Amino acid sequence: MATKTADAKSVTQSFGGVMIPENFEAVCKTGLDDVFKDSLKEPRQGMSYFKKVNMTKRSEKYQSYYGLGDVQQVRDGENIPSDEFGLGFDWTLTTSTFKGQIEITKDLIEDEMYGVINDRQQELTESFHRTRETILADVFNRALGTSGAPFLCEDGMYLGDDARPNPYALAGTWSNLESPGAITATSLFQTQLNYRSYRNERGQLTPLSLKKIVVRPQDEQTIWEILKTDRDVNTSINKKNYQQDRFEYEVYDHLTAAVAIFIANDANGARNQLKFGDRISPELTTEWDDQDVLTQRIRARFGVGCGRPYIFRFQDVS
């Protein structure tokens, strides 16, 4: 088996120079707080594919297990064979710290350049959200491991991979990769069949159902024609399109890799083991130094990781 490699996405935001204005620290702080509250109301797409968990320390360890097998036919009076849960793989979710700041000189404050201040405050908060979106998108842009990955899943494999080991050795291996190629009505039908034939850690048939398809902007027309037209676009006859409105689809603007993402069930539900660990939500601080410069800083701690990615399937799109 080829060696799997993982490295976290490094995102650097720089805030050059010293800028801004205001008369009192409280006014600046209030302005920054208001800007940040407004920015939180804006939709952020990446988080919709992760299960958010609150963390109480830098790293938290998860231990999976596999369930019982099938019950057996046993006569009354005969011994009943005992079954037991088995330990699965373990993995660790680790957080990193992210910071950014701007500086406001007192003369700018005295000149009451509030528009400039507000612009810089907005850029500071937007910088945080942009950084988080980049990190979350990196999980999917490098999901197949063609250029490394930000992490490996609990089984030591990439987020999208084949020949994945099961913790119960007799269950063999499994895959959450589709055959590479173009997105077509036929390929979507096969993906749904693959979900319905999913087997759990113990090798038991545990059918899933495809709910959502996520594509990059370049593939929107293709997926729209497959899911929204009432007639089959691949034939010249008046044939009904059996895939019309069968699944939901989304265009992921930060998805730059040629990959289609398939999701079963609710990504925010308990079955989603792709986790966003929130250790410290974004904090805002404001302070003066002895050079008449007011610093406004944003700081957060979070991390991403995954246990068993069984609600996700991936297709290398060509």
Contacts in CASP RR format, 6 or more apart in sequence:
PFRMAT RR
TARGET T0000
AUTHOR 0000-0000-0000
METHOD contacts of the structure
MODEL  1
MATKTADAKSVTQSFGGVMIPENFEAVCKTGLDDVFKDSLKEPRQGMSYF
KKVNMTKRSEKYQSYYGLGDVQQVRDGENIPSDEFGLGFDWTLTTSTFKG
QIEITKDLIEDEMYGVINDRQQELTESFHRTRETILADVFNRALGTSGAP
FLCEDGMYLGDDARPNPYALAGTWSNLESPGAITATSLFQTQLNYRSYRN
ERGQLTPLSLKKIVVRPQDEQTIWEILKTDRDVNTSINKKNYQQDRFEYE
VYDHLTAAVAIFIANDANGARNQLKFGDRISPELTTEWDDQDVLTQRIRA
RFGVGCGRPYIFRFQDVS
1 163 0 8 1.000
4 145 0 8 1.000
4 149 0 8 1.000
4 152 0 8 1.000
4 156 0 8 1.000
4 157 0 8 1.000
4 158 0 8 1.000
5 145 0 8 1.000
5 148 0 8 1.000
5 149 0 8 1.000
6 148 0 8 1.000
6 149 0 8 1.000
6 150 0 8 1.000
6 151 0 8 1.000
6 152 0 8 1.000
7 148 0 8 1.000
7 149 0 8 1.000
7 150 0 8 1.000
8 96 0 8 1.000
8 135 0 8 1.000
8 150 0 8 1.000
8 151 0 8 1.000
9 134 0 8 1.000
9 135 0 8 1.000
9 138 0 8 1.000
9 150 0 8 1.000
11 98 0 8 1.000
11 131 0 8 1.000
11 134 0 8 1.000
11 135 0 8 1.000
13 100 0 8 1.000
13 127 0 8 1.000
13 130 0 8 1.000
13 131 0 8 1.000
15 100 0 8 1.000
15 101 0 8 1.000
15 102 0 8 1.000
15 103 0 8 1.000
15 124 0 8 1.000
15 127 0 8 1.000
17 103 0 8 1.000
18 103 0 8 1.000
18 104 0 8 1.000
18 105 0 8 1.000
18 293 0 8 1.000
19 102 0 8 1.000
19 103 0 8 1.000
19 104 0 8 1.000
19 105 0 8 1.000
19 108 0 8 1.000
19 116 0 8 1.000
19 120 0 8 1.000
20 28 0 8 1.000
20 102 0 8 1.000
20 103 0 8 1.000
20 104 0 8 1.000
20 105 0 8 1.000
20 108 0 8 1.000
20 109 0 8 1.000
20 113 0 8 1.000
20 116 0 8 1.000
20 117 0 8 1.000
20 120 0 8 1.000
20 294 0 8 1.000
20 296 0 8 1.000
21 104 0 8 1.000
21 105 0 8 1.000
21 107 0 8 1.000
21 108 0 8 1.000
21 109 0 8 1.000
21 110 0 8 1.000
21 111 0 8 1.000
21 112 0 8 1.000
21 113 0 8 1.000
21 114 0 8 1.000
21 116 0 8 1.000
21 117 0 8 1.000
22 28 0 8 1.000
22 104 0 8 1.000
22 108 0 8 1.000
22 109 0 8 1.000
22 112 0 8 1.000
22 114 0 8 1.000
22 117 0 8 1.000
22 294 0 8 1.000
23 109 0 8 1.000
23 110 0 8 1.000
23 112 0 8 1.000
24 109 0 8 1.000
25 286 0 8 1.000
25 287 0 8 1.000
25 288 0 8 1.000
25 294 0 8 1.000
28 104 0 8 1.000
28 109 0 8 1.000
28 117 0 8 1.000
28 286 0 8 1.000
28 294 0 8 1.000
28 296 0 8 1.000
29 284 0 8 1.000
29 286 0 8 1.000
29 296 0 8 1.000
31 117 0 8 1.000
31 118 0 8 1.000
31 121 0 8 1.000
32 121 0 8 1.000
32 124 0 8 1.000
32 125 0 8 1.000
32 284 0 8 1.000
32 286 0 8 1.000
32 296 0 8 1.000
33 284 0 8 1.000
35 118 0 8 1.000
35 121 0 8 1.000
35 122 0 8 1.000
35 124 0 8 1.000
35 125 0 8 1.000
36 125 0 8 1.000
36 282 0 8 1.000
36 284 0 8 1.000
36 298 0 8 1.000
39 122 0 8 1.000
39 125 0 8 1.000
39 126 0 8 1.000
39 129 0 8 1.000
42 129 0 8 1.000
44 129 0 8 1.000
44 132 0 8 1.000
44 133 0 8 1.000
45 133 0 8 1.000
45 250 0 8 1.000
45 252 0 8 1.000
45 253 0 8 1.000
45 254 0 8 1.000
46 133 0 8 1.000
46 136 0 8 1.000
46 137 0 8 1.000
46 252 0 8 1.000
46 254 0 8 1.000
47 132 0 8 1.000
47 136 0 8 1.000
47 276 0 8 1.000
48 267 0 8 1.000
48 268 0 8 1.000
49 136 0 8 1.000
49 140 0 8 1.000
49 214 0 8 1.000
49 261 0 8 1.000
49 263 0 8 1.000
49 267 0 8 1.000
49 274 0 8 1.000
50 136 0 8 1.000
50 267 0 8 1.000
50 272 0 8 1.000
50 274 0 8 1.000
50 275 0 8 1.000
50 276 0 8 1.000
50 304 0 8 1.000
51 267 0 8 1.000
51 268 0 8 1.000
51 269 0 8 1.000
51 270 0 8 1.000
51 272 0 8 1.000
51 273 0 8 1.000
51 274 0 8 1.000
51 275 0 8 1.000
51 276 0 8 1.000
52 275 0 8 1.000
52 276 0 8 1.000
52 277 0 8 1.000
52 278 0 8 1.000
53 93 0 8 1.000
53 275 0 8 1.000
53 276 0 8 1.000
53 277 0 8 1.000
53 278 0 8 1.000
54 277 0 8 1.000
54 278 0 8 1.000
55 93 0 8 1.000
55 95 0 8 1.000
55 277 0 8 1.000
55 278 0 8 1.000
55 279 0 8 1.000
56 279 0 8 1.000
57 279 0 8 1.000
58 94 0 8 1.000
58 95 0 8 1.000
58 279 0 8 1.000
58 301 0 8 1.000
59 92 0 8 1.000
59 93 0 8 1.000
59 94 0 8 1.000
59 95 0 8 1.000
60 92 0 8 1.000
60 93 0 8 1.000
61 90 0 8 1.000
61 91 0 8 1.000
61 92 0 8 1.000
61 93 0 8 1.000
62 90 0 8 1.000
62 91 0 8 1.000
62 92 0 8 1.000
62 93 0 8 1.000
62 154 0 8 1.000
62 307 0 8 1.000
63 87 0 8 1.000
63 88 0 8 1.000
63 90 0 8 1.000
64 87 0 8 1.000
64 88 0 8 1.000
64 89 0 8 1.000
64 90 0 8 1.000
64 154 0 8 1.000
64 167 0 8 1.000
64 201 0 8 1.000
64 307 0 8 1.000
64 308 0 8 1.000
65 85 0 8 1.000
65 86 0 8 1.000
65 87 0 8 1.000
65 88 0 8 1.000
66 85 0 8 1.000
66 86 0 8 1.000
66 88 0 8 1.000
66 166 0 8 1.000
66 167 0 8 1.000
66 168 0 8 1.000
66 200 0 8 1.000
66 201 0 8 1.000
66 202 0 8 1.000
67 85 0 8 1.000
67 86 0 8 1.000
67 200 0 8 1.000
67 201 0 8 1.000
67 202 0 8 1.000
68 83 0 8 1.000
68 84 0 8 1.000
68 85 0 8 1.000
68 202 0 8 1.000
69 83 0 8 1.000
69 202 0 8 1.000
69 204 0 8 1.000
70 204 0 8 1.000
72 81 0 8 1.000
74 80 0 8 1.000
74 81 0 8 1.000
86 167 0 8 1.000
86 168 0 8 1.000
87 167 0 8 1.000
88 154 0 8 1.000
88 167 0 8 1.000
88 168 0 8 1.000
88 201 0 8 1.000
89 154 0 8 1.000
89 155 0 8 1.000
89 156 0 8 1.000
89 167 0 8 1.000
89 307 0 8 1.000
89 308 0 8 1.000
90 154 0 8 1.000
91 153 0 8 1.000
91 154 0 8 1.000
91 305 0 8 1.000
91 306 0 8 1.000
91 307 0 8 1.000
93 275 0 8 1.000
93 277 0 8 1.000
93 303 0 8 1.000
93 304 0 8 1.000
93 305 0 8 1.000
94 303 0 8 1.000
95 277 0 8 1.000
95 279 0 8 1.000
95 301 0 8 1.000
95 302 0 8 1.000
95 303 0 8 1.000
96 301 0 8 1.000
96 302 0 8 1.000
96 303 0 8 1.000
97 280 0 8 1.000
97 299 0 8 1.000
97 300 0 8 1.000
97 301 0 8 1.000
98 128 0 8 1.000
98 131 0 8 1.000
98 132 0 8 1.000
98 299 0 8 1.000
98 300 0 8 1.000
98 301 0 8 1.000
98 302 0 8 1.000
99 297 0 8 1.000
99 298 0 8 1.000
99 299 0 8 1.000
100 124 0 8 1.000
100 127 0 8 1.000
100 128 0 8 1.000
100 297 0 8 1.000
100 298 0 8 1.000
100 299 0 8 1.000
101 124 0 8 1.000
101 295 0 8 1.000
101 296 0 8 1.000
101 297 0 8 1.000
101 298 0 8 1.000
102 120 0 8 1.000
102 121 0 8 1.000
102 123 0 8 1.000
102 124 0 8 1.000
102 295 0 8 1.000
102 296 0 8 1.000
103 293 0 8 1.000
103 294 0 8 1.000
103 295 0 8 1.000
103 296 0 8 1.000
104 117 0 8 1.000
104 120 0 8 1.000
104 293 0 8 1.000
104 294 0 8 1.000
104 295 0 8 1.000
104 296 0 8 1.000
105 292 0 8 1.000
105 293 0 8 1.000
105 294 0 8 1.000
106 292 0 8 1.000
106 293 0 8 1.000
106 294 0 8 1.000
107 292 0 8 1.000
108 116 0 8 1.000
108 117 0 8 1.000
109 117 0 8 1.000
109 294 0 8 1.000
121 296 0 8 1.000
124 296 0 8 1.000
124 298 0 8 1.000
125 282 0 8 1.000
125 298 0 8 1.000
127 298 0 8 1.000
128 282 0 8 1.000
128 298 0 8 1.000
128 300 0 8 1.000
132 300 0 8 1.000
132 302 0 8 1.000
133 254 0 8 1.000
134 254 0 8 1.000
135 150 0 8 1.000
135 304 0 8 1.000
136 254 0 8 1.000
136 276 0 8 1.000
136 304 0 8 1.000
137 252 0 8 1.000
137 254 0 8 1.000
137 255 0 8 1.000
137 256 0 8 1.000
138 150 0 8 1.000
139 150 0 8 1.000
139 151 0 8 1.000
139 159 0 8 1.000
139 274 0 8 1.000
139 304 0 8 1.000
139 305 0 8 1.000
140 159 0 8 1.000
140 214 0 8 1.000
140 252 0 8 1.000
140 255 0 8 1.000
140 257 0 8 1.000
140 259 0 8 1.000
140 261 0 8 1.000
141 254 0 8 1.000
141 255 0 8 1.000
141 256 0 8 1.000
141 257 0 8 1.000
141 259 0 8 1.000
142 148 0 8 1.000
142 149 0 8 1.000
142 150 0 8 1.000
142 257 0 8 1.000
143 149 0 8 1.000
143 158 0 8 1.000
143 159 0 8 1.000
143 160 0 8 1.000
143 257 0 8 1.000
143 259 0 8 1.000
143 261 0 8 1.000
143 314 0 8 1.000
144 158 0 8 1.000
144 159 0 8 1.000
144 160 0 8 1.000
144 161 0 8 1.000
144 177 0 8 1.000
144 257 0 8 1.000
144 259 0 8 1.000
144 314 0 8 1.000
144 316 0 8 1.000
145 158 0 8 1.000
145 160 0 8 1.000
145 161 0 8 1.000
148 158 0 8 1.000
149 158 0 8 1.000
149 159 0 8 1.000
150 304 0 8 1.000
151 304 0 8 1.000
151 305 0 8 1.000
151 306 0 8 1.000
152 158 0 8 1.000
153 159 0 8 1.000
153 161 0 8 1.000
153 305 0 8 1.000
153 306 0 8 1.000
153 307 0 8 1.000
153 308 0 8 1.000
153 309 0 8 1.000
154 273 0 8 1.000
154 306 0 8 1.000
154 307 0 8 1.000
154 308 0 8 1.000
155 164 0 8 1.000
155 165 0 8 1.000
155 167 0 8 1.000
155 307 0 8 1.000
155 308 0 8 1.000
157 164 0 8 1.000
157 165 0 8 1.000
159 274 0 8 1.000
159 306 0 8 1.000
159 309 0 8 1.000
159 312 0 8 1.000
159 314 0 8 1.000
160 176 0 8 1.000
160 177 0 8 1.000
160 309 0 8 1.000
160 312 0 8 1.000
160 313 0 8 1.000
160 314 0 8 1.000
161 175 0 8 1.000
161 176 0 8 1.000
161 177 0 8 1.000
162 173 0 8 1.000
162 175 0 8 1.000
162 176 0 8 1.000
162 177 0 8 1.000
163 173 0 8 1.000
163 175 0 8 1.000
164 173 0 8 1.000
164 174 0 8 1.000
164 175 0 8 1.000
164 176 0 8 1.000
165 172 0 8 1.000
165 173 0 8 1.000
166 172 0 8 1.000
166 173 0 8 1.000
166 174 0 8 1.000
166 201 0 8 1.000
166 202 0 8 1.000
166 203 0 8 1.000
167 201 0 8 1.000
168 201 0 8 1.000
168 202 0 8 1.000
168 203 0 8 1.000
170 203 0 8 1.000
171 199 0 8 1.000
171 200 0 8 1.000
171 201 0 8 1.000
171 202 0 8 1.000
171 203 0 8 1.000
172 203 0 8 1.000
174 198 0 8 1.000
174 199 0 8 1.000
176 309 0 8 1.000
176 310 0 8 1.000
176 312 0 8 1.000
176 313 0 8 1.000
176 314 0 8 1.000
177 313 0 8 1.000
177 314 0 8 1.000
177 315 0 8 1.000
177 316 0 8 1.000
178 187 0 8 1.000
178 190 0 8 1.000
178 191 0 8 1.000
178 194 0 8 1.000
178 260 0 8 1.000
178 262 0 8 1.000
178 313 0 8 1.000
178 314 0 8 1.000
178 315 0 8 1.000
179 187 0 8 1.000
179 190 0 8 1.000
179 315 0 8 1.000
180 315 0 8 1.000
180 316 0 8 1.000
180 317 0 8 1.000
180 318 0 8 1.000
181 187 0 8 1.000
181 315 0 8 1.000
181 316 0 8 1.000
181 317 0 8 1.000
181 318 0 8 1.000
182 222 0 8 1.000
182 317 0 8 1.000
182 318 0 8 1.000
183 215 0 8 1.000
183 219 0 8 1.000
183 222 0 8 1.000
183 223 0 8 1.000
183 226 0 8 1.000
183 260 0 8 1.000
183 315 0 8 1.000
183 317 0 8 1.000
184 226 0 8 1.000
184 234 0 8 1.000
185 226 0 8 1.000
185 232 0 8 1.000
185 234 0 8 1.000
185 241 0 8 1.000
185 242 0 8 1.000
185 243 0 8 1.000
187 315 0 8 1.000
188 210 0 8 1.000
188 213 0 8 1.000
188 226 0 8 1.000
188 243 0 8 1.000
188 246 0 8 1.000
188 247 0 8 1.000
189 243 0 8 1.000
191 210 0 8 1.000
191 262 0 8 1.000
191 313 0 8 1.000
191 315 0 8 1.000
192 209 0 8 1.000
192 210 0 8 1.000
194 313 0 8 1.000
195 207 0 8 1.000
195 208 0 8 1.000
195 209 0 8 1.000
195 210 0 8 1.000
195 262 0 8 1.000
195 264 0 8 1.000
195 313 0 8 1.000
196 207 0 8 1.000
196 208 0 8 1.000
196 209 0 8 1.000
197 205 0 8 1.000
197 207 0 8 1.000
198 205 0 8 1.000
198 206 0 8 1.000
198 207 0 8 1.000
198 208 0 8 1.000
198 310 0 8 1.000
199 205 0 8 1.000
199 206 0 8 1.000
200 206 0 8 1.000
200 310 0 8 1.000
201 308 0 8 1.000
208 264 0 8 1.000
208 265 0 8 1.000
208 310 0 8 1.000
208 311 0 8 1.000
209 264 0 8 1.000
209 265 0 8 1.000
210 247 0 8 1.000
210 262 0 8 1.000
210 263 0 8 1.000
210 264 0 8 1.000
211 247 0 8 1.000
211 248 0 8 1.000
211 263 0 8 1.000
211 264 0 8 1.000
211 265 0 8 1.000
211 266 0 8 1.000
212 247 0 8 1.000
212 248 0 8 1.000
212 249 0 8 1.000
212 250 0 8 1.000
212 262 0 8 1.000
212 263 0 8 1.000
212 267 0 8 1.000
213 223 0 8 1.000
213 227 0 8 1.000
213 247 0 8 1.000
213 248 0 8 1.000
213 249 0 8 1.000
213 250 0 8 1.000
213 260 0 8 1.000
213 261 0 8 1.000
213 262 0 8 1.000
213 263 0 8 1.000
214 249 0 8 1.000
214 250 0 8 1.000
214 251 0 8 1.000
214 252 0 8 1.000
214 255 0 8 1.000
214 260 0 8 1.000
214 261 0 8 1.000
214 262 0 8 1.000
214 263 0 8 1.000
215 222 0 8 1.000
215 223 0 8 1.000
215 249 0 8 1.000
215 250 0 8 1.000
215 251 0 8 1.000
215 252 0 8 1.000
215 255 0 8 1.000
215 260 0 8 1.000
215 261 0 8 1.000
215 317 0 8 1.000
216 251 0 8 1.000
216 252 0 8 1.000
216 255 0 8 1.000
216 256 0 8 1.000
216 257 0 8 1.000
216 258 0 8 1.000
216 259 0 8 1.000
216 317 0 8 1.000
217 251 0 8 1.000
217 253 0 8 1.000
217 255 0 8 1.000
219 260 0 8 1.000
219 317 0 8 1.000
220 251 0 8 1.000
223 249 0 8 1.000
224 249 0 8 1.000
225 233 0 8 1.000
226 233 0 8 1.000
226 241 0 8 1.000
226 243 0 8 1.000
227 243 0 8 1.000
227 244 0 8 1.000
227 245 0 8 1.000
227 246 0 8 1.000
227 247 0 8 1.000
227 249 0 8 1.000
228 244 0 8 1.000
228 245 0 8 1.000
229 241 0 8 1.000
229 244 0 8 1.000
230 240 0 8 1.000
230 241 0 8 1.000
230 244 0 8 1.000
231 238 0 8 1.000
231 239 0 8 1.000
231 240 0 8 1.000
231 241 0 8 1.000
232 239 0 8 1.000
232 240 0 8 1.000
232 241 0 8 1.000
232 242 0 8 1.000
233 241 0 8 1.000
252 261 0 8 1.000
255 261 0 8 1.000
258 316 0 8 1.000
258 317 0 8 1.000
258 318 0 8 1.000
259 314 0 8 1.000
259 315 0 8 1.000
259 316 0 8 1.000
259 317 0 8 1.000
260 314 0 8 1.000
260 315 0 8 1.000
260 317 0 8 1.000
261 312 0 8 1.000
261 313 0 8 1.000
261 314 0 8 1.000
262 312 0 8 1.000
262 313 0 8 1.000
262 314 0 8 1.000
262 315 0 8 1.000
263 311 0 8 1.000
263 312 0 8 1.000
264 271 0 8 1.000
264 310 0 8 1.000
264 311 0 8 1.000
264 312 0 8 1.000
264 313 0 8 1.000
265 271 0 8 1.000
265 272 0 8 1.000
265 311 0 8 1.000
266 272 0 8 1.000
267 274 0 8 1.000
267 311 0 8 1.000
271 310 0 8 1.000
271 311 0 8 1.000
272 311 0 8 1.000
273 306 0 8 1.000
273 307 0 8 1.000
273 308 0 8 1.000
273 309 0 8 1.000
273 310 0 8 1.000
273 311 0 8 1.000
274 304 0 8 1.000
274 305 0 8 1.000
274 306 0 8 1.000
274 307 0 8 1.000
274 309 0 8 1.000
274 312 0 8 1.000
275 304 0 8 1.000
275 305 0 8 1.000
275 306 0 8 1.000
275 307 0 8 1.000
276 302 0 8 1.000
276 303 0 8 1.000
276 304 0 8 1.000
277 302 0 8 1.000
277 303 0 8 1.000
277 304 0 8 1.000
278 302 0 8 1.000
279 301 0 8 1.000
279 302 0 8 1.000
279 303 0 8 1.000
280 299 0 8 1.000
280 300 0 8 1.000
280 301 0 8 1.000
280 302 0 8 1.000
281 300 0 8 1.000
282 298 0 8 1.000
282 299 0 8 1.000
282 300 0 8 1.000
283 298 0 8 1.000
283 299 0 8 1.000
283 300 0 8 1.000
284 296 0 8 1.000
284 297 0 8 1.000
284 298 0 8 1.000
285 296 0 8 1.000
285 297 0 8 1.000
285 299 0 8 1.000
286 294 0 8 1.000
286 295 0 8 1.000
286 296 0 8 1.000
286 297 0 8 1.000
287 294 0 8 1.000
287 295 0 8 1.000
287 297 0 8 1.000
288 294 0 8 1.000
288 295 0 8 1.000
289 295 0 8 1.000
END
